Amino acid sequence: MTPREATEADLPAITAIYAHHVAHGAGTFEEAAPSLAEMGQRMAKVQEAGCAWLVTEHEGEITGYGYYAQFRDRSAYRFTVEDSIYVRDDVRGQGVGKALVAALLDHAARRGFRQMIAVIGDSENVGSVGLHLSLGFRQIGVMRAVGLKFGRWVDIVTMQRPLGEADRSIPV
């Protein structure tokens, strides 16, 4: 399973995958699923910034997507990115997420980014936490009860992974 750059043709599947996570999971704190047009705008913004928005597919069907984007807007953060991964519910645990994160790490490192942050919704999201741990991320913090979704308080787990030279040198 080799991730590839997402295209406009992938948007219906991407939108459906995300809508499922919005409706049934605490991995995202959105409570209303965005439209196809909104997802298209989000994807275009990431790609226009030179960051990656990738999909995986099996037998012609999109099984998951992931992207990374600038961590924060201020210029001091210009070497740090944040990843987001969403996998179709019926293929969870089959390596889709791991393939996506690994490809994002490679893409970001090749672009000269030095750190990748994962902001994981729900401290009970052991699949995402474990996936990121398996690829060299380390947990750097938990923000307790910062979201309210499905009638319960939800935590955020923050994880970090160095890329390339990381902090061993100052980029030129």
C-alpha positions as CSV (number, residue, x, y, z in Angstrom):
1,M,0.0,0.0,0.0
2,T,1.8,3.1,-1.3
3,P,0.3,6.5,-0.5
4,R,-0.1,8.9,-3.3
5,E,-0.9,12.6,-3.7
6,A,-4.7,13.2,-3.4
7,T,-6.6,14.6,-6.3
8,E,-9.9,16.4,-6.7
9,A,-11.4,13.0,-7.8
10,D,-10.6,11.7,-4.3
11,L,-12.6,14.3,-2.5
12,P,-16.0,12.4,-2.3
13,A,-14.2,9.5,-0.5
14,I,-12.1,11.8,1.7
15,T,-15.2,13.8,2.7
16,A,-17.1,10.5,3.5
17,I,-14.2,9.2,5.6
18,Y,-14.0,12.4,7.6
19,A,-17.7,12.7,8.0
20,H,-17.7,9.3,9.7
21,H,-15.0,10.4,12.1
22,V,-16.9,13.6,12.9
23,A,-20.1,11.7,13.6
24,H,-18.6,8.8,15.5
25,G,-15.2,9.6,16.9
26,A,-13.4,12.0,19.2
27,G,-10.3,12.1,17.1
28,T,-11.6,15.3,15.6
29,F,-13.3,17.9,17.7
30,E,-15.5,19.1,14.8
31,E,-19.1,18.4,15.4
32,A,-20.6,19.1,12.0
33,A,-19.1,17.4,8.9
34,P,-17.7,19.8,6.4
35,S,-19.1,19.8,2.8
36,L,-17.3,18.5,-0.2
37,A,-16.5,22.1,-1.2
38,E,-15.0,22.9,2.2
39,M,-12.9,19.7,2.1
40,G,-11.7,20.7,-1.3
41,Q,-10.7,24.2,0.0
42,R,-8.8,22.6,2.9
43,M,-7.0,20.2,0.6
44,A,-6.1,23.0,-1.9
45,K,-4.7,25.2,0.9
46,V,-2.4,22.4,2.2
47,Q,-1.2,21.5,-1.3
48,E,-0.7,25.1,-2.4
49,A,1.5,25.6,0.7
50,G,3.7,22.8,-0.6
51,C,2.7,20.3,2.1
52,A,1.4,16.8,1.4
53,W,-2.2,15.6,1.3
54,L,-2.0,11.8,0.6
55,V,-4.5,9.0,0.1
56,T,-4.2,5.2,0.1
57,E,-6.4,3.0,-1.9
58,H,-7.2,-0.7,-2.3
59,E,-8.9,-2.1,-5.5
60,G,-9.7,1.4,-6.6
61,E,-11.3,2.6,-3.4
62,I,-9.8,5.2,-1.0
63,T,-9.0,3.6,2.3
64,G,-7.6,6.6,4.2
65,Y,-6.0,10.0,3.9
66,G,-3.5,12.1,5.7
67,Y,-1.9,15.4,5.4
68,Y,0.5,17.7,7.2
69,A,0.4,21.4,7.4
70,Q,2.2,24.3,9.1
71,F,1.9,23.8,12.9
72,R,1.1,27.5,13.6
73,D,1.0,30.6,11.4
74,R,3.8,32.6,13.1
75,S,7.1,32.5,11.3
76,A,9.0,31.1,14.2
77,Y,7.1,27.8,13.6
78,R,8.1,27.6,9.9
79,F,10.1,24.4,10.4
80,T,7.3,22.6,12.4
81,V,4.3,20.8,10.9
82,E,1.3,18.9,12.3
83,D,-0.1,15.7,10.8
84,S,-3.7,14.5,10.5
85,I,-4.7,11.0,9.6
86,Y,-8.1,9.5,9.0
87,V,-8.7,5.8,8.0
88,R,-11.9,4.3,6.7
89,D,-13.6,2.5,9.6
90,D,-13.7,-0.9,7.9
91,V,-10.0,-1.1,7.3
92,R,-8.7,0.2,10.7
93,G,-5.8,-1.8,12.1
94,Q,-4.6,-3.0,8.6
95,G,-1.6,-0.6,8.2
96,V,-3.3,2.2,6.3
97,G,-2.6,4.8,9.0
98,K,1.0,3.7,9.4
99,A,1.7,3.9,5.7
100,L,0.2,7.4,5.6
101,V,2.2,8.7,8.6
102,A,5.4,7.1,7.3
103,A,5.0,8.8,3.9
104,L,4.1,12.1,5.5
105,L,7.3,11.9,7.7
106,D,9.4,11.3,4.6
107,H,7.8,14.1,2.6
108,A,8.2,16.6,5.4
109,A,11.8,15.7,6.0
110,R,12.6,16.0,2.3
111,R,11.0,19.5,2.4
112,G,13.3,20.5,5.2
113,F,10.9,20.5,8.1
114,R,12.5,19.7,11.4
115,Q,9.7,18.6,13.7
116,M,6.3,16.9,13.3
117,I,3.6,17.3,15.9
118,A,0.6,15.0,16.3
119,V,-2.4,16.4,18.2
120,I,-4.5,13.4,18.9
121,G,-8.1,13.9,20.0
122,D,-9.1,11.6,22.9
123,S,-6.5,10.1,25.2
124,E,-8.5,6.8,24.8
125,N,-7.5,6.8,21.1
126,V,-4.9,4.1,21.7
127,G,-4.7,3.2,18.0
128,S,-3.5,6.6,17.0
129,V,-1.2,7.0,20.0
130,G,0.3,3.5,19.4
131,L,0.7,4.2,15.6
132,H,2.6,7.4,16.3
133,L,4.8,5.7,19.0
134,S,5.7,2.9,16.5
135,L,7.0,5.6,14.1
136,G,9.3,7.4,16.6
137,F,7.0,10.0,18.1
138,R,7.1,10.5,21.8
139,Q,4.3,11.8,24.0
140,I,5.0,15.3,25.2
141,G,1.8,16.2,26.9
142,V,-1.9,15.7,27.6
143,M,-4.3,18.5,27.8
144,R,-7.1,17.3,30.0
145,A,-10.8,17.9,29.3
146,V,-10.3,20.6,26.6
147,G,-13.1,19.4,24.3
148,L,-16.7,18.5,24.9
149,K,-18.0,16.0,22.4
150,F,-20.7,13.3,22.7
151,G,-21.6,14.6,26.2
152,R,-18.2,13.9,27.6
153,W,-15.0,15.8,28.2
154,V,-12.2,14.8,25.8
155,D,-8.5,15.1,26.2
156,I,-5.8,15.9,23.6
157,V,-2.6,13.9,23.5
158,T,0.4,15.8,22.0
159,M,3.2,13.9,20.4
160,Q,6.4,15.0,18.7
161,R,8.9,13.5,16.3
162,P,12.1,15.1,15.1
163,L,12.8,15.2,11.3
164,G,16.1,15.3,9.5
165,E,18.7,17.5,11.4
166,A,16.0,18.4,13.9
167,D,17.5,20.8,16.4
168,R,21.1,19.7,15.7
169,S,21.6,22.7,13.4
170,I,20.1,26.0,12.4
171,P,18.5,25.9,8.9
172,V,20.1,28.3,6.4
